[in-house]
Amino acid sequence: MDLEHQDVKYLPGVGPKRAQLLADELQIRTLHDLLYTFPYKHIDRSRLYYIHELTADMPYVQVRGQILSFDTEGEGRKRRLVAHFTDGQGIIDLVWFNGIKYVMSVYKTRTDYIVFGRPSAFNGRINIAHPDVEPADSLRLNAMGLQPYYTTTEKMKRAGLNSRSLEHFTATLLERLDPLPETLPEYLVSSLHLVSLDEALRHIHYPTCAEDLRKARFRLKFEELFYIQLNIIRYARDRRQKYRSYVFSRVGELFHEFYGKKLPFELTGAQKRVIREIRHDMGSGRQMNRLLQGDVGSGKTLVALMSMLIALDNGYQACIMAPTEILAEQHYATFQSLLAGLPVRVELLTGTVKGRRRQCVLDGLETGGVQVLVGTHAVLEDTVRFKSLGMVVIDEQHRFGVAQRARLWSKNDNPPHVLVMTATPIPRTLAMTLYGDLDVSVIDELPPGRKPIQTLHQFDNRRESLYRGIRSQLDEGRQAYVVYPLIKESEKMDIKNLEDGYEQLCRDLPEYKISRVHGKMKPAEKEAEMQDFISGKTQILVATTVIEVGVNVPNASVMVIENAERFGLAQLHQLRGRVGRGADQSYCILVTKYQLSADTRKRIQIMTETNDGFEIAEADLKLRGPGDLEGTQQSGVAFTLRLADLARDGQLVQLAREMAGKVLDDDPHCAAAKNEILWRQFNKLKKDWVDWSAIS
């Protein structure tokens, strides 16, 4: 049976209309798609409970008995059907809020049924809302074992396609399937004690016991991660052989002059280590493709500048690309200040640099007169041509699409060395998968003299106390950020909004000047407000998350985050990093409503207990999951994980990576007979992957 090409509509019970619905809602178009649409949970259907055993906190139960009578209660939309159900030892209510006509036409009194559902309590009685009800003689409970539950949508349910429908379709398919051919070589299957692919796929849908399910999930997760890691490592090795780059063999006068006379403070041990790693890459003859991770304020920009000076000492130009004009302008001002007195021409290129000034920059790039370019995505335009671009730094790389970075790459005959930087710490398992083809450097020390930011949690009904704290800092000459999640009031969400907050602060703190910045403002207007705060003309900046990246005001010592429960951990940590950039003690105050969910309380607790970005990133991954990985095509692979979970399967990611590395060590030319199955499956999967291997 050709699973990959046979339309699901030809499976008995499906047909054209249902097939269209499956395609639209769950992207199930072929029999292969159906087979690889896995249950999100299994529930034990082998045990029967007595009604007197049931409590409202039990997950799912099933009982056997008869319906004594039906009652309808309420009117109109509040109408509901109640069936009084007994097993001879107790009585519970079965409740339906819709489909009442159908229920009354199908289910009869004094007939043996098995009822399955989640019990709850109402008015002191146990009930089960919208239960599964089936004739007792149609079910062989011991044979059912663990029943699969599949994801469905409201549109599917309205059309009568529920989890049980998908269960029937999958059962029909599995009954008709011959044993499935293996997709991993025998030596891998036996050395890792994996079950066969055929057994795994049958048991992932219909396990007879929990151990069968565990083995099936392990096998399928491993295979999923293994082929992704094989692709990443293979491309990384190919690229290292294929892409030669400029050899920066010398560390010359500019670097030594800057290091000896211009360096504003002693480098940390972590900064020195990273610069050594970068120097080694750029002198090796192969193209550097390095990811630099460092928490906010750890000194990544200084490392980037010193790396760019190595390119200049070897006769090449360097470029740094930032995601926003504000950040680009701050980099430009920083570079101008740090390089003052050195024979280095630094220029800025953003969307607002126009006319004669723009032409002057473009001419300088072509002649080589401009040695360092600081810019936004404007750098990618076709009119921007370099004489000899030797190094590219991309700041906050997740803000740029892969295709955008490819255009920067293509501005040279030979690819420049590439350093991508992020202040968003990436958990190790995510880095191995999304950035597995990049060499990774980490700055894990803060510069000396920086005091850890104190993070406090405060409820929003204690405004006077909050304002006292802000006043005490402002009166000492400091500045404060106040961040809101929304610009204008939303009827759906009872949360503070920026406009109301701005007016309240103007009323309650009239002695201070306040700036206001949000994403809906015109760029020039936003820039003017930002500059007032940066220059110290205003003491408070009220903003949305537009200030999450790239605002550097060392004098700001207070970050107030309103409705902190609306932000994720990574975002809270980024916002907190806007303060603590000077030598003074800084504070981050998380303001929330009093009633919080358990997850939110956990997030707030993590923020108040640690400033470690990597610890926070790991916790965030576990709380929220890895998100949509397919949109993050950093590693040379576009993929969606069907079963594996990067937040919880870290050890399995590591195992898959190790095994993929061993396969390539043993079979670098992908030609060994024992791996014939492996490379056939790899090439089959490869047509769905995007080759971004040459792009950082």
C-alpha positions in Angstrom: 0.0 0.0 0.0 1.5 3.4 -1.1 0.8 5.3 2.1 2.4 8.6 1.0 0.4 9.0 -2.2 -2.9 7.3 -1.5 -5.7 9.8 -0.8 -7.3 9.4 2.6 -10.8 9.7 1.0 -10.5 6.1 -0.3 -10.3 4.7 3.3 -13.6 3.1 4.2 -15.7 5.4 6.3 -14.0 8.6 5.1 -15.1 9.7 1.6 -14.6 13.1 -0.2 -16.4 15.4 2.3 -14.7 14.1 5.4 -11.4 13.9 3.5 -11.7 17.7 2.7 -12.4 18.5 6.3 -9.4 16.4 7.5 -7.2 18.2 5.0 -8.5 21.7 6.0 -8.4 21.2 9.7 -5.6 18.8 10.5 -3.6 18.7 7.2 -4.4 15.0 6.8 -4.4 14.3 3.0 -2.8 10.9 2.6 -2.8 7.6 4.5 0.7 8.4 5.6 -0.6 11.7 7.2 -3.3 9.8 9.0 -0.8 7.1 10.3 1.5 9.9 11.6 -1.2 11.9 13.3 -0.6 10.6 16.8 -3.0 10.6 19.8 -2.3 13.4 22.3 -3.2 11.1 25.2 -4.4 7.6 26.1 -6.9 6.7 28.8 -7.2 3.3 30.4 -10.5 1.7 29.3 -9.9 -1.7 30.9 -11.3 -0.9 34.4 -14.9 -0.5 35.5 -15.7 1.6 38.6 -18.7 1.4 41.0 -20.7 4.6 41.2 -20.1 4.8 45.0 -16.3 4.9 44.3 -16.6 8.1 42.1 -15.4 11.5 43.3 -15.3 14.9 41.6 -11.5 15.0 41.4 -11.1 11.8 39.3 -9.8 12.2 35.8 -11.8 9.7 33.6 -13.9 6.8 34.7 -16.3 4.2 33.2 -19.2 2.6 34.9 -21.7 -0.1 33.8 -25.4 0.2 34.4 -28.8 1.4 33.1 -30.7 4.7 32.6 -33.6 4.9 35.0 -35.3 8.0 33.5 -34.7 11.3 31.6 -35.6 14.8 32.8 -35.2 18.1 30.8 -34.4 21.2 32.9 -34.4 24.9 32.0 -35.5 26.8 28.9 -34.0 28.0 25.7 -30.3 28.1 25.6 -30.1 27.0 29.3 -32.1 23.8 28.5 -30.3 20.6 29.5 -31.1 16.9 29.5 -30.4 14.8 32.6 -30.4 11.0 32.6 -30.5 9.3 36.0 -28.1 6.4 35.7 -27.6 3.5 38.2 -25.3 0.5 38.6 -27.6 -1.0 41.2 -25.4 0.4 44.1 -25.6 4.1 43.4 -27.0 6.8 41.1 -25.3 9.5 39.1 -26.6 12.1 36.6 -25.5 12.1 33.0 -25.9 15.6 31.5 -26.2 17.0 28.0 -26.4 20.7 27.1 -26.8 20.1 23.3 -27.7 17.3 21.0 -30.7 16.6 23.3 -33.0 15.2 20.5 -30.3 12.9 19.3 -29.5 11.5 22.8 -33.2 10.8 23.5 -33.7 9.1 20.2 -30.6 6.8 20.6 -30.4 5.9 24.3 -33.1 3.8 26.0 -34.0 3.1 29.6 -33.5 -0.3 31.1 -30.7 -1.1 28.7 -27.2 -2.0 29.8 -24.7 0.7 28.8 -21.0 1.5 29.6 -20.7 5.2 30.4 -17.3 6.9 30.1 -16.3 10.5 31.1 -14.9 12.9 33.7 -17.0 13.1 36.9 -17.7 16.4 38.6 -20.0 17.6 41.4 -23.1 19.8 41.2 -25.5 20.5 44.1 -23.9 17.7 46.1 -24.4 15.0 43.4 -21.9 13.4 41.1 -22.5 13.9 37.4 -20.8 13.3 34.0 -21.4 15.9 31.3 -21.5 14.8 27.7 -20.3 11.2 28.4 -19.5 8.5 25.9 -22.4 6.0 26.1 -22.1 2.7 24.3 -24.1 -0.6 24.6 -22.4 -2.9 27.1 -22.4 -5.9 24.8 -20.5 -3.9 22.0 -17.4 -3.3 24.1 -14.7 -5.8 25.2 -13.1 -3.7 27.9 -10.0 -5.8 28.4 -9.3 -5.7 24.7 -9.6 -1.9 24.5 -6.7 -1.3 26.9 -5.5 2.3 26.5 -7.9 4.2 24.3 -6.3 6.9 22.1 -7.6 10.5 22.0 -6.9 12.6 19.0 -6.9 16.4 18.5 -10.0 17.7 16.7 -11.4 21.1 16.0 -14.8 22.7 16.6 -15.6 22.6 12.9 -14.9 18.9 12.8 -17.0 18.2 15.8 -19.9 20.1 14.3 -19.7 17.9 11.2 -19.7 14.8 13.4 -15.9 14.1 13.2 -14.6 13.6 16.7 -11.7 11.7 18.3 -13.7 8.5 18.1 -14.0 9.0 14.3 -10.3 9.4 13.9 -9.8 6.3 16.1 -12.0 4.3 13.8 -10.2 5.6 10.7 -6.8 4.7 12.2 -8.0 1.2 13.3 -9.3 0.5 9.7 -6.0 1.6 8.2 -3.9 -0.5 10.6 -6.0 -3.6 9.9 -5.3 -3.3 6.2 -1.6 -2.5 6.5 1.1 -5.1 5.8 4.1 -5.0 8.1 5.8 -1.6 7.6 9.4 -1.5 6.2 12.2 -0.4 8.6 13.5 3.2 8.3 16.6 2.8 10.6 19.5 0.4 10.0 19.5 -2.8 12.0 22.6 -2.0 14.0 21.0 1.2 15.3 17.8 -0.5 16.2 19.6 -3.4 18.1 22.2 -1.3 19.8 19.6 1.2 21.2 17.1 -1.6 21.9 14.4 0.0 19.8 11.2 -1.6 18.8 10.6 -2.0 15.0 8.9 0.9 13.1 5.9 -1.3 12.5 5.5 -2.2 16.2 6.0 1.4 17.2 3.4 2.8 14.8 0.8 0.2 15.8 1.4 0.7 19.5 1.5 4.5 19.4 -2.1 4.3 18.4 -3.3 1.2 20.2 -1.0 0.1 23.0 -2.0 -2.9 25.0 -0.2 -1.6 28.1 1.7 1.5 29.3 5.1 -0.2 28.6 4.2 -0.7 24.9 3.3 2.9 24.7 6.5 4.1 26.3 8.6 1.9 23.9 6.7 3.2 20.9 7.1 6.8 21.9 10.8 6.4 22.5 11.4 4.8 19.1 9.4 7.4 17.2 10.9 10.4 19.1 14.4 9.1 18.6 13.9 8.7 14.8 12.4 12.1 14.5 15.3 13.8 16.3 18.0 11.6 14.8 17.2 12.6 11.2 17.0 16.3 12.1 20.4 16.1 13.8 21.9 14.1 10.9 20.8 16.8 8.5 22.2 19.6 10.7 25.6 17.9 11.4 26.0 16.8 7.8 25.4 20.3 6.4 27.7 21.9 9.1 30.5 19.5 8.0 29.9 20.1 4.3 29.9 23.8 4.8 33.2 23.8 6.7 34.8 22.0 3.8 33.0 23.9 1.0 33.1 27.5 2.2 36.5 28.9 2.5 36.8 32.4 3.7 39.4 35.1 4.2 42.3 34.3 6.4 42.8 37.0 9.0 46.3 36.0 10.0 47.3 39.1 11.9 46.1 41.0 14.9 47.4 44.5 14.1 47.8 48.1 15.2 44.1 49.0 15.5 43.3 46.0 17.7 46.4 46.6 19.9 45.9 50.4 20.1 42.3 49.9 21.1 43.0 47.2 23.6 46.0 49.1 25.2 44.6 52.6 25.2 40.9 52.8 24.5 39.3 49.9 26.3 36.9 51.5 28.9 37.4 48.7 31.4 39.1 45.4 31.9 37.6 42.5 29.9 36.0 39.7 31.8 37.4 36.2 31.5 34.4 35.2 29.4 34.9 38.0 27.0 38.6 37.1 26.6 37.7 33.5 26.0 35.1 34.4 23.3 37.6 36.7 21.5 40.1 33.9 21.4 37.5 31.6 19.9 36.6 34.2 17.2 40.3 34.9 16.4 40.8 31.1 15.9 37.9 30.9 13.5 38.9 33.9 11.5 42.5 32.7 11.1 41.6 29.1 10.2 40.8 29.6 6.5 37.2 28.4 6.9 34.3 30.7 7.2 33.3 31.6 10.7 29.7 31.0 11.5 29.4 31.6 15.2 26.5 32.3 17.6 27.4 34.6 20.5 25.0 34.3 23.4 25.3 36.6 26.3 22.8 38.0 28.9 21.8 41.6 28.7 24.7 43.8 29.7 27.3 41.1 29.4 29.5 43.0 26.9 28.7 41.3 23.6 28.9 44.6 21.6 32.5 45.2 22.8 33.5 41.7 21.8 31.9 42.3 18.4 33.8 45.6 17.9 37.1 44.1 18.8 36.4 41.2 16.4 35.6 43.8 13.7 39.0 45.5 14.3 40.7 42.2 13.4 39.0 42.4 10.0 40.1 46.0 9.6 43.7 45.1 10.6 43.7 42.6 7.7 42.5 45.2 5.2 38.8 44.3 5.1 35.6 46.1 6.0 33.1 45.2 8.7 29.4 45.7 9.1 27.0 45.3 12.0 23.2 45.0 11.3 20.7 45.8 14.0 16.9 45.2 14.0 15.8 48.8 14.9 16.9 52.3 14.1 17.2 53.1 17.8 19.6 50.2 18.4 21.6 51.0 15.2 22.0 54.6 16.3 23.1 53.5 19.8 25.7 51.1 18.3 26.9 54.0 16.0 27.2 56.4 18.9 29.0 53.7 21.0 31.5 52.9 18.2 32.1 56.6 17.5 32.9 57.2 21.2 35.1 54.1 21.7 37.0 54.5 18.5 37.6 58.3 18.9 41.2 59.1 18.0 41.7 55.9 15.9 42.0 56.2 12.1 38.7 54.3 11.6 35.7 55.7 9.6 32.4 54.5 11.0 29.2 55.4 9.2 25.5 54.8 9.9 22.9 53.6 7.3 19.3 53.4 8.2 16.0 54.3 6.4 16.2 57.9 7.7 19.7 58.5 6.3 18.9 60.1 2.9 20.1 62.4 0.2 23.7 63.6 0.1 24.6 62.0 3.4 23.4 58.6 2.1 25.3 58.9 -1.2 28.4 59.8 0.7 28.1 56.6 2.8 27.5 54.5 -0.3 30.5 55.9 -2.2 32.7 55.4 0.9 31.6 51.7 1.0 32.5 51.1 -2.6 35.9 52.8 -2.4 36.8 51.2 1.0 36.9 54.6 2.7 34.1 53.5 5.1 35.6 50.7 7.2 32.8 50.0 9.6 29.1 50.3 8.7 26.4 50.3 11.3 22.9 49.8 9.9 19.4 48.3 9.9 17.8 46.2 7.1 18.6 49.2 4.8 22.1 47.6 4.5 20.5 44.8 2.4 19.4 47.1 -0.4 21.0 46.4 -3.8 22.5 49.9 -3.9 24.7 49.1 -0.9 28.0 47.7 -2.3 31.2 47.0 -0.3 34.7 47.0 -1.7 35.8 44.1 0.6 33.4 43.0 3.2 35.3 40.6 5.5 33.1 40.4 8.6 29.3 40.7 9.4 27.8 41.0 12.8 24.1 40.4 13.1 22.6 41.7 16.4 19.4 40.1 17.8 19.5 37.6 15.0 15.9 36.3 15.6 14.6 39.6 14.3 15.9 39.0 10.8 14.6 36.4 8.3 16.9 33.9 6.8 16.3 35.3 3.2 17.3 38.8 4.5 20.6 37.5 5.9 21.3 35.6 2.6 21.3 38.9 0.7 23.9 40.3 3.1 25.9 37.1 2.6 25.8 37.6 -1.2 27.4 41.0 -1.3 30.9 39.4 -1.6 32.5 36.9 -4.0 33.7 35.1 -0.9 31.4 34.7 2.1 32.4 37.1 5.0 32.9 35.8 8.5 29.6 35.9 10.3 29.0 36.5 14.0 25.3 36.4 15.1 24.5 37.8 18.6 21.5 37.3 20.9 20.7 38.6 24.3 17.9 35.9 24.5 19.5 32.9 26.2 18.7 29.8 24.3 18.3 26.5 26.2 20.8 23.9 25.3 18.4 21.4 23.8 16.9 24.2 21.6 20.3 25.4 20.6 21.4 21.9 19.5 18.3 21.7 17.3 17.8 25.2 16.0 21.4 26.4 15.9 23.1 23.0 15.7 25.2 24.0 12.6 26.6 27.1 14.3 29.6 27.2 16.7 28.4 28.6 20.0 30.2 31.1 22.3 28.7 32.1 25.6 29.5 35.2 27.7 28.5 34.0 31.1 30.0 36.8 33.3 28.8 40.4 33.9 31.4 43.2 33.8 32.9 44.0 37.2 31.0 46.7 39.2 27.6 45.7 38.1 25.2 45.0 40.9 22.5 42.2 40.5 19.1 43.7 39.8 16.7 43.3 42.7 13.4 42.0 41.4 10.2 42.6 43.5 6.6 41.4 43.1 3.9 43.9 44.0 0.1 43.7 43.7 -1.6 46.5 41.8 -3.7 47.7 44.8 -0.5 49.1 46.5 0.1 52.1 44.2 1.2 54.5 46.9 4.0 52.1 48.0 5.0 51.7 44.4 5.1 55.5 43.7 7.1 56.1 46.9 9.8 53.7 45.6 9.9 55.3 42.2 10.1 58.8 43.8 13.0 57.8 46.0 15.1 56.8 43.0 14.1 59.8 40.8 14.9 62.2 43.7 18.5 60.7 43.6 18.7 61.7 39.9 17.9 58.3 38.5 15.3 57.5 35.8 12.5 54.9 35.5 10.7 52.8 32.8 7.1 51.9 33.2 6.0 49.2 30.7 2.5 48.2 29.7 1.3 45.3 27.5 -1.4 47.2 25.6 -1.7 50.7 24.1 -5.4 51.2 24.5 -8.0 49.7 26.7 -9.5 46.3 25.6 -12.9 45.4 26.6 -11.9 41.7 26.7 -8.9 42.1 29.0 -9.1 43.9 32.3 -5.5 45.2 32.2 -3.9 48.5 32.6 -3.2 50.2 29.3 -0.5 52.7 28.3 -2.8 55.7 27.7 -4.5 55.4 31.1 -1.2 54.6 32.8 0.4 57.7 31.3 -2.4 59.9 32.5 -2.4 58.4 36.0 1.4 58.9 36.3 1.0 62.5 35.1 -1.6 63.1 37.9 0.2 61.2 40.7 3.8 62.2 39.9 3.3 65.8 38.6 6.8 67.0 39.6 8.5 64.8 37.0 8.6 64.9 33.2 7.3 61.9 31.4 8.0 60.5 27.9 5.7 58.1 26.1 6.7 55.5 23.4 4.7 52.8 21.6 4.7 51.0 18.3 1.8 52.9 16.7 3.7 56.2 16.8 5.4 57.7 13.8 9.2 56.9 13.8 10.2 60.6 14.1 7.8 61.1 17.0 9.0 58.0 18.7 12.6 58.9 18.2 12.1 62.4 19.7 10.5 60.9 22.9 13.2 58.3 23.2 16.0 61.0 22.8 14.3 63.1 25.6 14.6 60.1 27.9 18.1 59.1 26.8 19.4 62.7 27.3 17.7 63.0 30.7 15.2 65.7 29.7 12.5 63.3 31.0 12.7 61.2 34.1 10.1 58.5 33.3 9.5 56.6 30.1 6.1 55.0 29.7 6.3 52.4 26.9 5.0 49.2 25.4 7.5 46.4 24.7 9.2 48.5 21.9 11.9 49.1 24.4 12.6 45.4 24.9 15.6 45.5 22.7 18.3 48.1 22.3 17.7 50.9 24.7 20.8 51.7 26.8 20.3 54.3 29.5 22.8 53.6 32.3 21.1 56.2 34.5 17.8 54.3 34.5 17.6 52.3 37.7 13.9 51.3 37.9 11.9 49.0 35.6 8.1 48.8 36.5 6.3 46.1 34.5 2.5 46.5 34.7 0.4 43.4 34.3 3.5 41.3 34.5 1.3 38.2 34.4 0.7 39.0 30.7 4.4 38.6 29.7 6.4 35.4 29.2 9.6 34.7 31.2 11.9 35.6 28.3 10.2 38.9 27.7 10.2 39.8 31.4 13.9 39.0 31.5 14.6 41.1 28.4 12.7 44.1 29.9 14.5 43.7 33.2 17.8 44.0 31.3 17.1 47.6 30.4 18.1 48.6 33.9 21.2 47.6 35.9 23.5 49.0 33.2 25.3 51.4 35.5 27.1 51.0 38.8 24.0 51.9 40.9 21.6 49.4 42.5 18.7 48.8 40.1 15.2 47.5 40.7 12.6 45.6 38.6 9.1 45.7 40.0 6.6 43.2 38.6 3.1 44.5 39.2 0.2 42.0 38.9 -3.4 41.6 40.0 -3.9 39.6 43.2 -5.6 36.5 41.7 -3.0 34.6 39.7 -2.9 31.1 38.1 -0.4 28.6 39.4 1.7 29.0 36.2 1.9 32.8 36.6 2.9 32.5 40.2 5.7 30.1 39.2 6.9 32.6 36.5 6.9 35.5 38.9 8.7 33.4 41.6 11.4 32.4 39.0 12.0 36.1 38.1 12.3 37.2 41.8 14.7 34.3 42.6 17.2 34.5 39.8 18.9 36.8 37.3 20.5 33.9 35.4 19.2 34.2 31.8 19.9 30.6 30.9 18.1 29.3 34.0 15.1 31.4 33.1 15.2 30.2 29.5 15.2 26.6 30.6 12.2 27.3 32.9 10.5 29.2 30.1 10.9 26.3 27.7 9.4 23.9 30.2 6.5 26.2 31.0 5.6 27.2 27.4 7.2 24.6 25.1 9.5 25.4 22.2 6.8 27.2 20.2 6.6 27.1 16.4 10.0 25.8 15.4 9.2 25.7 11.7 9.3 29.5 11.5 12.8 29.6 12.9 14.9 28.3 10.1 18.3 29.0 11.6 19.8 25.5 11.4 19.4 24.6 7.8 16.2 22.7 8.5 12.5 23.6 8.4 10.7 21.1 10.5 7.8 20.5 12.8 8.2 18.0 15.6 5.3 15.6 15.7 6.1 13.8 18.9 9.4 14.9 20.5 9.4 17.8 23.0 12.6 19.8 23.2 11.5 21.0 26.7 11.3 17.5 28.1 13.4 15.3 25.8 16.8 16.9 26.3 18.6 13.6 26.9 17.1 12.1 23.8 18.2 15.2 21.7 21.7 14.6 23.0 21.5 10.8 22.2 20.2 11.5 18.7 23.0 14.1 18.1 25.7 11.7 19.3 24.4 8.8 17.1 24.1 11.1 14.1 27.7 12.2 14.6 28.9 8.6 14.9 27.2 7.6 11.7 28.9 10.5 9.8 32.3 9.7 11.4 31.9 6.1 10.2 30.3 6.9 6.8 31.4 10.5 5.7 30.6 9.9 2.1 27.1 8.5 2.8 27.9 5.3 0.8 28.2 2.4 3.3 26.0 -0.6 2.5 24.9 -1.0 6.1 23.4 2.6 5.9 21.5 2.1 2.7 18.1 2.2 4.5 19.3 5.3 6.5 20.3 7.4 3.4 17.2 6.3 1.5 15.0 7.6 4.3 17.1 10.7 4.8 16.7 11.6 1.1 13.0 11.0 1.3 12.7 13.4 4.2 15.1 15.9 2.7 12.7 17.0 0.0 10.5 18.6 2.8 13.5 20.4 4.3 14.8 23.8 3.2 18.6 24.1 2.5 19.6 27.1 4.4 22.9 25.5 5.3 25.1 28.2 4.1 23.3 30.9 6.0 23.8 31.7 9.7 
